[in-house]
Amino acid sequence: MACASLPAPPPRRAPRLPGSASACIESRWPWRQDAHVPDRIDFNCDLGEGCGDDAAIVPWISSASIACGGHAGDEASMRETVALCLRHGVAIGAHPSFEDRAHFGRRELALAPGEVHALVLAQVRRLAAACEAAGARLRHVKPHGALYNLAARELDTARAIADAVREVDRGLRLYALAGSDLASAGRSAGLQVAEEAFAERGYAADGRLAPRGQPGAVIETLEGALAQVRGLVREHAVHALDGSRIALRADTLCLHGDRHDAAAFARALREALEAEGIVVRAPGDAP
């Protein structure tokens, strides 16, 4: 679905706003207690997939994960998307997936860990080459679709991905679902990990994303998304669809570029957060 189109503003960075210390609540993931930077969050979006208006949304995000030939993307789209991110100062990441274009990488394939390692290695290296040719730096890796979901709960797959990322560059950051096996595998491999949550998706009581067919699974309004992001950044928690409170720490928020109002939604959400003193910036960028 095409995104709402906005006049493209000039390249921008979030203003340097002072953050205020936030009290930490008890977390189910104790290793995160000292790693979170209060009142700061990353907006990430998947780009180069051919199903959204990348040019409209990229000014309002801080990091991008670029399709690198598995579910979508080719040499030309990678070059174009890397150049677009460079123009707007957006951190560049690879978005590897199962090699299944027919299902857009959303179908789980029965691959051995060695096969997962090989496909991630090849796809990440492909985007790394595009970055090098453009004089850009590859910053992170975020698996796509079914591969992301499988790695979140299946440790052998998660380890295969983390090992492939480390083989490309130990300095790469791994984006992973908060509290998942992929986050754990990344740390065990010696990688920096950015734990991901979702601004516009509802959560079930067990901390997982609610299935899309369930009422409330997709947050359509800016007010609802803003309330969820405030809770994530300042209280390190979200409210599940049943009303329960879930401890959840996040370094990065995924925004979906294929929703009909993606660019307008990202812009409004970012401007509202910045007005409240919440800095939108990629992990690793100076505060």
Secondary structure as GFF3:
##gff-version 3
##sequence-region A 1 287
A	DSSP	three_ten_helix	30	32	.	.	.	ID=ss1
A	DSSP	beta_strand	40	47	.	.	.	ID=ss2
A	DSSP	alpha_helix	54	57	.	.	.	ID=ss3
A	DSSP	three_ten_helix	58	60	.	.	.	ID=ss4
A	DSSP	beta_strand	63	67	.	.	.	ID=ss5
A	DSSP	alpha_helix	75	88	.	.	.	ID=ss6
A	DSSP	beta_strand	91	95	.	.	.	ID=ss7
A	DSSP	three_ten_helix	101	103	.	.	.	ID=ss8
A	DSSP	alpha_helix	113	134	.	.	.	ID=ss9
A	DSSP	beta_strand	138	141	.	.	.	ID=ss10
A	DSSP	alpha_helix	145	153	.	.	.	ID=ss11
A	DSSP	alpha_helix	155	168	.	.	.	ID=ss12
A	DSSP	beta_strand	173	177	.	.	.	ID=ss13
A	DSSP	alpha_helix	181	188	.	.	.	ID=ss14
A	DSSP	beta_strand	192	198	.	.	.	ID=ss15
A	DSSP	alpha_helix	222	230	.	.	.	ID=ss16
A	DSSP	pi_helix	231	235	.	.	.	ID=ss17
A	DSSP	beta_strand	237	239	.	.	.	ID=ss18
A	DSSP	beta_strand	245	247	.	.	.	ID=ss19
A	DSSP	beta_strand	252	254	.	.	.	ID=ss20
A	DSSP	alpha_helix	262	275	.	.	.	ID=ss21
A	DSSP	beta_strand	279	280	.	.	.	ID=ss22
###
